[in-house]
Amino acid sequence: MSVRTKVLGLVDVMMRVPPVMVIDEILKIGMGLPTRLYPEKAPEVKPSESPPESKDPLASIKEFFGLGGDGISQMTSSAAEKAQSALEQTIENASRSAQSNGMLSSGFNSLMDELSHDETLANVLSITTVKFVICLFGFLSAACIFMLWTRHLVMVYMFLTSLGLTFLSYWSNVSALALMERSPSILEDLMSLNTTRLLDSGGVVMSLAPHLMAQWFMGMLFAYIHLGPRFELLQKSMPIIFASPILVAMLPLPPKVVQHLPVVAGFTPIILTKITLMHSAMEASRTVYNGYQYAMNFVSNFGLSALIENEWQRLNVPNVLRVFWTIRIIQGGYALATTESEEPLELMPATQKLLVDGCETLTAVLGMTGVISMICHYIGRGFQWYLLTYDNDEEKSLGTVSAVLFYILALQTGLTSLSPDKRFIRLCRNLCLLMTALLHFLHNIVSPILMSLSAARNPSRKRHVRALSVCAFLVVMPVSLLYYLWSQRSISTWLLAVTAFSVEVIVKVLVSLATYTLFLLDARRQFFWEKLDDYLYYVRAFGNSVEFCFGILLFINGAWILVFESAQNATGGAIRAIMMCIHAYFNIWCEARAGWSVFMKRRSAVHKISSLPEATPAQLQAFDDVCAICYQEMYSAKITRCRHFFHGVCLRKWLYVQDRCPLCHEIMMYTDKAEESAQEAEPAAAAQAEQPLRIYPRDDGNNAGAPRRSPERVPVENPEMATTSSSAAAVIGTEAASTIMDSVAAAAEARSMATVSSSSTQRISASGSSDSSYISASAQPPPPTATSAAAVATAAASNTTHMFRMSQDQQ
């Protein structure tokens, strides 16, 4: 990004700050509506003293509606007493009639009529209405200006600047004329060349020189930026028009004429500004309408969320809010520093004052949210740099999520409506909750790094030490925080929430460390660790159970706050209720359903695995191959219905997905229907199907010299069967399958055998080699060269080195 782009971006941000400041000032006065002051403690009255005199009963009402100070002093005491007595009498009559005839009686109507003619109430309503309308207009205007495109925003500022220059020129001329009125005639001094008074540093000439120079500069600037009609003569004479009152006042003119010179001088720029306003009114309305059409089209094509995201980036809202809040804090700090006080300014009270004023309105809270978001973002960047990782998505969302969390906490707790003392306490509590949430985000950053380091067997000790040091920080920090809070604070709902979040992050870190340790131990073992999956499941189940229990505790804690502590904050209570519903659905219901689903799948898989036969050591030695799922050596295995060997742990994970074999896609489990059909099969077919499985090990470099023979092979009558090709073996397999078609279960097994054998035969015969990695009905094993070629071809083609052979006695 070039320097020019950065400068233009900063200028655009600075131009959008004044509308935000206008909105903040409007919200500070409550949109002109009457607002209740912070409750103050009642003055203590000693028993010996008499209670203070009672004030006017309508004083609190008048103060509530904004009729204080000058507005009340203008009313005479007699009129106030008459209005009060009439109002009390009317209310008493209406209450009596309401008790006898109901609220919609004639007495209630008479009350409304009398209240409508009451002068006090009329003044209250009129003043409140006017204030609200003005504030609403200013709020909407500032919001529209803030959302303008940069080109239109520049035009608005040019118009406002030209208008401001006009009034500034008027005030400067008035001040200059006041100086000239109290001083000797400048024209006489010029005519008489009285250099003593003309060059006097305290004289009128030296006092008028800044005004004259300022008027000349303002005239030139107005001629350059005004949006009205630009005539060449008018443009050149604009500085003279601005400075004309000072120049003309030097002439001997009557005082009445001199007094109206600033108005005459401001007449020309005011006309130009009015012409600009009339010409720009239609264009402004057209711009607003085009913006509305653009928003509607964008929403219809891409959705509301895409529109908000696009406008958020175009307006650069986070940076605007940060600059606005920084200016607000600087302004407050300057006011504190320039305040005359006998006591010296202390750091902690001044900081507390600035923080309290920094969250006084909703816009101020938004500005503080932007600053906190930036701080959390750089904290994440710092931990990311320390962990030597630069592609973590969790860090990218850290600033956004922390900003949303802080603003929701501010709305829930009613931060802007609290008194300054309570607001500072609530702000500190919200920041404490945000800090615990930040620890959770940091754990989400370091946990994948720990898993990758343990699984990848990374030899870099520096990365291991850094990740473990971050985990130690994530354990020590919440422990220290809990020790301080429980030793200094009494128990409360807020303290329970902080405790739950802190203990939860400690448990999550311990679970991550336990998983990291198990993976490291597994990486240093020479043999396959079948219990690893069980240990990982137990550790993670413990962590998820603790998180689930704390989720329920936080829900109960939030319900208590909603019912008993949020009665005075209706908006915060509504937001808290919505957040509780979201928490109950996502963090309780969805987590419970997902955990129960995992538990049932695991339970079903364990039940299915336990029903499969365990491979004997002799079968494993004869199989002499790796698991087709994990490619690890097998020291224990399960035999599926389709006669395939797998680790029990690997097969259990596969059963989470489906019940079919990973190799042949046959159903692995024995079912009741298959057992019934097997019992109904013919005795000969059943006996033939129940022949024992002959498993031959694969050929490698050590035993490739001599052919392997089955020790249980039955001699055959035809010796030429030993030299049959793979195609003949496939034909024999097909014929063997056709002989047992009457049996359903035996037929399924034979069909799978024939399919595998025929496909293997065609694949290897096309490449010019003889394959023996098929299921054959032949009683003779193939030659060793064919067996070795088949093993290599099968491993290269399907990444599977399972080789099976079935020998059947043929009569």
N, C-alpha and C positions, 0 to 999 in steps of 0.2 A: 504494500500500500504506500503510495507516494505521499510526500509531505503536503502537497496541494489537496489531495483527497482528505487527509486527516484534518486539515484546517477548515475545509468546507463542511466536513461532518461536525466539527466543533461549533462552527457558526450556526449550522442548522439546529443543533441541540440548544444553543443559547437563545435562539429565536423562539423556541417552544417553551422556554422556562417562564416568561412573564404570564402567559395564560394560566399556567398551573398556579402561579402565585396569586393571581386574581381569584381563582377557584378556592384556594386555601383561605384567603381572607373572607370570602363569602361564607364558607363553611365555618369559619371561626365565629362569626356572628349568628350562626344557626339559621341561615337563609332568611334572616329577618323575622323569624318566628320567635315567639316568647319561649325562653328556656329557663329552667330552674337553676338557680345557683347551687354551688356545692353546699351541702348541709354543714352548718357551723354549730359548734358547741354552744349551748345556752349558758348565759352568764350565771355563775353561782351567786346565790343570794344568801347572806348570812341571816341567822335567826333574828339578830338584833336590828337588822335593816329592813326597811319596808320595801316591798316589791316595786320595780320601776313602773312608771305610769304607762298605761296601755296606749298603744298607738292607734291610729285610725284603722278600723277593721278592713277598709278597702285598700289600705296601703300595700299589703302583700299582693292583692289582685292587680293593683296598678303597676307594682314592680314586676309582677309576672308577665304582664302584657307590654312592658317596656315604657310605661309612662312614669318615668322617674325624673328627678331634677327639675329642669325648667318647665317641663310640661305640667307638673303638679303645682309648682309655685304660681303658675298663671291663674289657676282656679282660686276663687275666693273661698274662704272657709265656710261661709254661709251657704253657698251653692253646693259645696260638697256635703254639708250636713243635710240639706234638703234632699239631694239625690240619694244619700244613704238611707234616710228615713223612708223615702218613697219606695226604694228598692226593697228594704226589709219588710215594709207593710205589704207590698205586692207579693213577695215570696210567701209571707205568712198566709195571706188569703188563698193563694194558689195551693198551698200545701193542705189547707183545710178542705178546700173543694176536691182536691185529689183524693183525700182520704174518704170522703163521702160519696163522690160520684165517679171516681176513676181519673186517670191522668188525662184523658181526652175530653174533659168537661169544659164548661165555659170559663171556669176560673183559670185553667191553664192557658186558654186563649187570651184571656185578659192579661195574664202575666206576660205573654209574648208581645202583646200590643204595648204594654207599658215599658217593657225592656227595649222595644224598638224606638220609643221616643226618649229614652234616657240619653242624656248628652255624654255622660262619662263612657258608657258602653259604645256609643257611636264613635267617640274619639278613639277608643281602643281599637275597634274593628277597622276604622278607616286607616289609622296609622299602621297597624299590623298588615293590612292588605296591601297598602302601597309599598311598604318595605319588602314584603314577600314578592310582589310582582317585579320590583326593581332588581332584587337579588336573583330571582329566577331568570330574568332577561340577561343579566350579567353572566350568570353561570352558563346558560346556553350559548351565549356569544363567545365566551372564553373557550368553551369546549369545541365550538365550530372552528374558531381560529387555530386552536391547537391541532386539529385534524386536517388543516389545509395542506395542499402540496406546497413545496418550497417556493415555487414561482408566485403563487397567490399570497403566500405568507409575506414575501418581500413587498408585494404591492400594498398589503394591509399596513405593514410597518412604515412604508413611505407615506401613506395617507395620514397615519397617526402622527408621524414625525412632523409633517408639514402643518398639521393642525396644532401640535404642541409648540412649534416655532412661532406660530401666530400669537398664541397667548403669552408665550415667553417674551416676545418682542413687546407686547402691550405692557406687561408688568415692568420690563426694563425701561421703557419710555416714561411710564408714570413715575418711577423712582428717579430718573434723570431730571424730569421736570420739577419734581419736589426739591431737588438740590439746587436747580437754577432759580427757583422762586425765592429761596432764602439767601441768595448771594447777589453781589453786584452784577450789573449788566456786562455780559461778556463782549457784546458788540462795542461798547464804549472803550473797553480795554484794548480791543483790537484796533479801533480807530485811533486811539491815543498812543498805541504801542507801549502800553504799560507792561513791560516785561517782568516787573517785580511780581505783580499778581498773576500774570499768565504762567510764569515758570515756578510759581510757589508750589512746593510738594503737597501742601495741604489745601491748596486752592481749589476752586470749582472746576477749573480747566482740567487739572489732573484727575479730579474725581469723575468728570464726564468722559474722559478719554477711553476708559474700559467699556463704558456703555456704548459709545460711538463705534468702537471696534467690534463689539459683540453684535450690534445691530447690522453692521456691514457684513459680517460673517454669516449671520442668520439669514440675511437677504440673499446672499449668494447660494447658501445651502437650500433655501426654499426654492429658488429658481432652478436648481439642479434636480430636486427630488419630487416636486409637486406633479400631480397626475392630470392637472387641468390643461386647458388649451395653451399652447406655447407660441406666443407671438414674439418676434425677435426684439422689438422695441420694449415690450413689457419685461422680457427676460433680462435685458440689460439694465433697465431702470429699477429692478426689484430691490437691490441694496440701497438705492437712494430713497425708495419708498419706505423701507424699514427705518432708516435713519432720519427721515424727514421731520418728525416731531422735535428732535433735538436741534436740528439745523434751523427750523422755522422759529423755534422758541427763542432764539437769539435776537430776533427782530423785536422791536417795541410793539407788541400786540396786547390787546386787553386780556386780563386773566381768564375770562370765560372762554375766549377763543383758544387760549393755550391749553386749558383743561381738556378740550375735545380733540386736540391734535392726535393723541394715541388712538382714539376711536377711528378718526379719519384715515390714519395710516394703516390700521388693521382692516379697513373695509375692503381693500383690494385682495389681500390673501384670503379673506373669508369668502369672498365671492368665488374665487378660483376653487376653494375647497368645496363650496356648495355645488358648483358645477360638476366637480369630480364625483361628489356623492350622488348626484342625480344620474350621472352617466354610468356610475358603477353599480347602482342599485339593481338594475336589470341583470347585469353580468354576474353580480353576487348571487342573486336568486337562481340564475341559470347554473352557476357552479355548484350550488347546493343540490339542485335537482339532478345534475349529471352525476354528482357523487352518490346520490341515493340510487340512481339507476345502475351505476357501476357496482355498488354493494349488492343490489338484488341479483344482478346477473352473475356476479362472482359466487354468491351463495347458492344459486340454482345450479351452477356448473360444478363447483368444488366443495360446497358445504360451508356452514357457519364457522367451524373451527379453522378451516383454511383461511377464511377471510380475517379472522382475529389474528392468526399467526402472521399473515402477510402485513396487515396494518401495524401490528406490534413491531415488526422489523423495520417497516418503512418510517414510522414515527420515532424509532429508537427510544422507546418508552423507558427502559431501565436507565439509560444514561441521563435522560431528561430528569427523571425522578431523583437520581443521585446528585446531579448538579443543583436541582432545586433544594434538596435537603441540606446540602453543604452550604449553600448561600443562606438558608434559613438559620443554620447553626452559627455561621460567621456573624450574621446580623445580631443574633442573640448574644453571642460572646462580646461583640463590640459594645452593645448596650450595657452589659454588665461591667465591662472594663471602664467605660466612660461615666458610670454612675458615681456621683459624689457621695462618699460614705466615709465615716470616721474609722471604721474597722477595715483592715486590709482584706483584699479579695482572696479567699481560700480556694484551693483547687477542688476538693471533693464537693463542697456545697455548690460551686459553680458548675461542675460536671453534672451533678444531680439536677440542677435547674435546667441546663441545656437539654439533657435527655428527656426530662418531663415535658418541656416545650416542644421537643422534637417528635412527640407522638400525641400532640394536642388535637389534631383533626385527622380525618381519614386520608387526606392527601399527604399530610406529614407522616403518617404511619406507612403509606406507600413509599415515600422517599426513604424512610428508615429501612423498609424492607429491601429496597434496591441496594442500599449500602451493605446490609447484612448478607444479601445474596452474593455481592462481590467478595466480601470477606470469606465466606464459606467456600466460594469457588477457588480462591487462592490458597485456602487451607488444603483443599483437595489436590490442587496442583502441587503444593509442597510435599504432601505425602506421596503423591505419584512420582515426583522426582526422587524422593528418598528411597522408594521401592524399585527404582530403575525400570519403570514401566510407563508407556506413553500412549497406550491404545485401550484405555479402560473407559467404557461407556458410563460407568457409575459416576466417575468424576465429572463428566460433562453435565449430568443432570443434578449434581449436588447443589449448585447454586440455585437452580430453579425450584427444586423440591424444598430446600430450606426456606426460600422466600415465600412459597405458598403456605408452608407450615406456620411460619411466623405470623403471616397476615391472618390466617384462620384462627390462630390462638388469640390475636388481638381482637378480632371480632367476637369470638366466643366469650371472652372475659370482659367485654365492654371497656376496653382500655381508654378510649377517648372520653367516656362519660364519667370517669372516676375523678376524684379530687386529686390534687398534685401529689400528696403524700401516698395515698393508696395507689395512684398510677405508677409511681416509681417502684413500689413493692411488687405490683403486678408485672411490671416490665422486667424486673429482675427474675421473677419466677418463670415468665415465658422464655427468657433467654436461657435459663437453666434447663428447661424442657427441650429447648432447641439444641443445647449442647449435648444432651443425652441422645437425641435423634442423630446428631452429627457423628457420634461414636458408632451408631449403627451403620451409617453410610461408610465410615472408614473401615468397618469390618467387612462390608460388602466389597470394598476395594482389595483388601489384603487376603480374603479367603480364597478367591480363585488363584492368586499368586502362590499361596501355600500348596494348593492342590497340584498346580502345574509343576512346582519344584519337586514335590514328592513323587509324582507320577513319571516325570521325565528324567529322574535320577540326575538332576543337574549337579555337576561337581563344584559349582561356584559357591564357596562358603559365604562370601560377602552377601549374596542375595538371600541366603538362608538366614543369616544373622540379622539383616535388616527387617525381613518379614517377621521374624520372631520378636525383635525389639518392638515393633509396632503392636504385636499382639500383647506383649507385656505392658505397653502403655495403655492399651484398651482394657486391661484388667486393673491396673493400678489406679487409673484416673477415676472410674466410677466407684471403686472402693474408697478412695480418699474423699470423694464428694459425699458419699453416703455417711461416712464417719463424721464429717463436718456438719452435715445437715441434721443428723439424728442427735448430735451432741449440742447443737445450738438452737434448734427449732423444736417446737412441740408438734405432735402428730396432727396431720391434717390430710384432707383429700389430695391436695397438691403434693405433699410429701410422699404419700402412697404411690401416686403416679410416677414420680421421679424414681422412687425405689424400684418399682416394677420395671421401668425402662432400663435402669442401671443393672439390675440382676439379670435381666434378659440378655443384655449385651455381654455380660460376663459368661453366661452359660453358652452363648453362641461362639464366643472365642474359645472356650474350653472344648466345645464339640469340634471346632475346626482344628485345634491342636491335636485332639485325639485321633481324628481322621488322618491328619498329616503324619502322626507317629505310626499309625497302622500301615499307611502306604510306604513309609520308609522301611519298616520291618519287612514288608512283603518284597520290597525291591532288593533287600539283602539276603533273602532266602534263596537257596538253590533249587528248591522244589516248589511245586504248586501248592499254595495255601488255600485249601478249600473252605476253611472257616472264616476267611477274611470277609466274605460277603455278610455272614451272620453278625460278625462283630461290628461292621459298619452299620448294619441295619439297627442293631441295638443302640449304638451311640447316637445315631441320628434320630431314632425314635424317642430317645430320652430328651434330646434337645427340642424336638418338635412338641413333645408333650408338655415340657415346661413353658414353651412359648404359648401353647394353647391355653394352659391354665392362667398365665398372666394376661392373656387376651380377655378371658372371662372376668378376671379381677378388675381390669381396666374398664370393662363394660359396666360392671356393678358400681365402680367408683364414679364413672360418668353419669350413671342414672341417679346416684345420690346427689351429685352436684346439680343436675338438671332439676330435681324435685325440690331440694332444700336450699340451694345456694344461688340459683339463677332466677329467682322470682322478680327481682328488680331490673333485670336486663332481658327484655322480651326478645330483642334481636339476637343477642348472644345465646339465649336459650333455644331459639329456633335453629340457629346454625349448629349448636351442640347436638340437638336432636337429630338433625340430618346426618351429621358426622357419626353419631352413635349408630344410626341405621346402616350406614356404609361400613362401619367397623364390624357390626354384628353379622353382616352378610359376607364380607370378604375375609375377615380375619377369624371369624368363628365358624360360621356355617360352611363356607367353601373349604376351609382348612379341615374341619371335622369330616366332611364328605370325602375329601381327597385322602385323608389319612385312613379312614375306614375302607375306602376302595383299595388302597395299597395293602392294608392288612388282610382283606379278604382274598385278594389275588395271591398274596404270599401264602396264605393258609391253604388255598386251593392247589397252588403249585406244589407245596410240600406234601399234601395228601396224594397228589398224582405221582410225584417222584417216589414216594414211599411204596406205591403199588408196583413200581417197576422192579425187575430182578436186578440184583447186584452182580457185577462181573466178578468171577473168581480170579485169583492170581494166575491160574493156568491159562484162562481165556485172555487176560491182559497180556501175558507173555507171548501167547500165540498171536494176538492182534498186533502188538509191537508197532503202535502208531500213535499219533497225537490226536487230541480232541479237535474236531472239525470246527468248533465254535471259537475257541480261544487259542488254538495251535500250541497248547502246552502238553507236556508229557502226562500220561494218565497212570496214576498209581491206584486209583479207584474209579469205577465208572458204572453207569447205568446202561442197561440194554433195553432198547425200545422194542416195540412190537414188530417193527420192520428190520430188526436185527442190526441196528446201528449203535455204536458205542459213543457215549458222551460223558463229560463230567456231570455229576449231579447238580452242582452249583450253576454251571452253564446252562444245563437243561431247564433248571428252575427259572432262570432269567428269560429263557426263550418261551417258556410257558406263560409268562406275563403277557406275551404278544399274541401267540396262537398255539393251538394244540397239534399242529402238523409238524412232521419231521423237517429239519432244516435242509436235509439232503434230497429225500425222495418225495416230500410233501404228503406222505401218508399219515393217517391218524396214528399217533404214538400210543394212545391209551387203549387198553382192553375194555370193551364194552359188553354189556349183557347180551345185546343182539348178536354180536360176533360169537359169544360163547354158545348161545342157543343154536346158531347155524352150524357151529363146529360139532355139536353133539348130534345133529341130524345128518351129518355127512356119512357117506358110505364107509364101512370099516376099512376097506382096502385103501381108499383115498385118504382117510384119516391116518392110517398107519404110514402111508407113504409121505404125508405132509409132516408127520411127527418125527421124521428122521433127524438125527442129531446134526447140529450145525458144525461144519468143518471150517475152521478158521486158519488161514495160512498167513504167516508173517510176510512183510514186504521184503524184497531183495535189495540189498545194498552192496557196498564194495567188499564187505567181509565174507558174505556168503553167496556171491554171484557165481562162484565157480562150479558149484554142484547143484543139481536140481533138488528141490524140496519135495518130500514125499509124505503123504499123510500116514501116520502110524496106524490109523484105523481104516485104511482104504481096503475095500473088499475086492479080491481078484475078480477080473472080468473074463468072460469067455473069448471075446474078440480082442486080440492084442493090438489091432490096428487103431483102436480107439485112442491109444496114447499119442498118435501123431495126427489127429484130426485138427483141422484149422479152426479159426475163430468162427467162421461162417457155419461150419458143421456143428460147432457147439451151440450156436444160436438156434439152428434148426432143431437140434436135440432138445434144447430148452423149451422151444415152442411146442414140440410134440409132447414133452413131459407136462407142460401146462394144459394141453388139450385133454390129457387123460384124466384130469381131476376137475373138469369144469362143472361137474354136478355138485360139488361142495362149494358153498358160498365163501367161507373163510379161506379154505385152501386155494380156491380159484383166485381170490384177490392177491394172495401171496405169490402164486405162480405167475399171474399177470405182471406184477411188479418185477419179478425176476426176469421174465422174458423181455420186458421193455428195456430194462437196464442193460441186459446182455446184448440185445440186438442193436441198441443205440451205441453201445461201446464198440461193438464189432464193426458197424458202419463207419464210425469216426476214425478208428485206428486203421481199418483197411484202406480208407481213402488217403491216409498219409503214408501208406506203404509199410506199416509195422503191425505186428501181431499183438493184440491186447489181451491181457488176462485179468483185468480189473472189472470183471462182470460176474454176475451170479449165474452159474452154469449148472446144468443137470448132469454134467459129465462126471465120471468117476476118476478121471486121470487129471492131474495138474498139468499145466502147459510147460513148455520148456523154459529154462531159466532166462534165456535171452529175451523171449517174448514177455516174460513177467517183468523184467527190468524196464524194457521199453514202455510197457503199459503203465508202470508206476510213474515214470517221468512224464509221459504224455498226460496222464490223468491229473497229476499235481500241477502241471502248467496250464491245463485247460480250465479246471474248475476249482483250483486251490484246495482240493480235497484229496487226501492220501489214504482214504479208507479202501481197502481191498478185501473183498469177501469171496469165498468159494464154497459152494454147497456140492457135496458128492452124494449121489444117490445110487443105491445098488440096483443094477438092471439085470434082470434074468433073461 
